[in-house]
Amino acid sequence: MSDIKTKVQGIEPNIRARNMEALSGKAANVYEALSVVAKRAKQLSVDLKQELHQKLEEFATSSDAIEEISENKEQIEISKFYERLPNSVIIAMEEFMNDELYFRYNDKKKKPIQ
């Protein structure tokens, strides 16, 4: 997971149009390609969320008083960094278009219903 931050530095965080023929050429059809990208995006978002929470917990301060709310500059900087990262769907689409994703089918034969 540590390499995801260096990998996404060159990715533009804005959404852009994609060539549908190129997208469907990497899978059986467009729907399959989008399914692969969506599953990878979900994996990325879960991993990034866990990493963010771990880093924020390092700087967390515990206090018993509810009135004491203090701003922790380290937490703010970490949160801003993660907010500037591209969306997980954009990252997953870049990985898919650059042939960095591996996907396969599970060959489970259906049993006849009796």
C-alpha positions in Angstrom: 0.0 0.0 0.0 2.9 2.4 0.5 3.6 2.5 -3.2 0.1 3.7 -4.1 1.0 7.2 -3.0 4.0 7.4 -5.2 2.1 5.8 -8.1 -0.7 8.3 -8.0 1.5 11.4 -8.0 1.5 11.5 -11.8 -2.2 10.9 -12.2 -4.4 13.8 -13.0 -7.2 14.0 -10.3 -9.8 15.3 -12.8 -12.2 13.0 -14.7 -11.7 12.8 -18.4 -13.3 11.0 -21.3 -12.1 7.5 -22.2 -12.0 5.6 -25.5 -14.6 2.9 -25.1 -13.1 0.7 -27.8 -9.8 0.6 -26.0 -11.6 -0.1 -22.7 -13.6 -3.0 -24.2 -10.5 -4.3 -26.0 -8.9 -5.2 -22.6 -11.8 -7.4 -21.5 -14.6 -9.4 -23.1 -16.9 -6.3 -23.2 -17.4 -2.9 -21.7 -19.4 -4.1 -18.8 -16.8 -6.6 -17.8 -14.1 -3.9 -17.9 -16.2 -1.6 -15.8 -16.9 -4.4 -13.3 -13.1 -5.1 -12.9 -12.4 -1.3 -12.5 -15.2 -1.0 -9.9 -14.0 -3.9 -7.8 -10.4 -2.6 -7.9 -11.7 0.9 -6.9 -13.5 -0.6 -3.9 -10.3 -2.4 -2.8 -8.3 0.9 -3.1 -10.9 2.9 -1.2 -10.9 0.4 1.7 -7.1 0.3 1.8 -6.8 4.1 1.7 -9.4 4.5 4.4 -7.7 2.1 6.7 -4.3 3.7 6.1 -5.8 7.2 6.8 -7.4 6.1 10.0 -4.1 4.4 11.2 -2.2 7.6 10.5 -4.8 9.8 12.2 -4.8 7.5 15.3 -1.0 8.1 15.7 -1.6 11.7 16.4 -4.9 11.4 18.3 -5.0 12.8 21.8 -7.5 11.5 24.3 -9.1 13.9 26.7 -12.0 13.4 29.1 -13.5 16.9 28.8 -15.9 17.4 25.9 -15.3 21.1 25.9 -11.6 20.6 25.1 -11.4 20.5 21.3 -8.0 21.2 20.0 -6.8 21.3 16.4 -3.9 19.0 15.7 -1.9 20.3 12.8 -0.4 16.9 11.9 -3.9 15.4 11.5 -5.0 18.3 9.4 -2.0 18.0 7.0 -2.6 14.2 6.7 -6.2 14.7 6.0 -5.5 17.3 3.3 -3.0 15.0 1.7 -5.5 12.2 1.4 -8.2 14.6 0.1 -5.9 15.7 -2.7 -5.3 12.1 -3.9 -7.3 11.2 -7.0 -10.5 9.3 -6.6 -10.1 5.5 -6.3 -12.0 5.0 -9.5 -9.6 7.2 -11.4 -6.6 5.3 -9.9 -8.3 1.9 -10.8 -9.0 3.1 -14.4 -5.4 4.1 -14.9 -4.2 0.8 -13.6 -6.6 -1.0 -15.9 -5.7 1.0 -19.0 -1.9 0.5 -18.3 -2.4 -3.3 -18.0 -1.5 -3.3 -14.3 -4.5 -5.2 -13.2 -4.9 -9.0 -13.4 -8.3 -10.5 -13.4 -9.6 -14.0 -14.0 -12.8 -16.0 -13.8 -13.6 -18.5 -11.1 -14.6 -21.7 -12.9 -17.3 -23.0 -10.6 -19.6 -25.4 -12.3 -23.2 -25.0 -11.4 -24.9 -28.0 -9.9 -28.1 -29.0 -11.5 -31.2 -28.3 -9.4 -33.1 -31.4 -8.4 
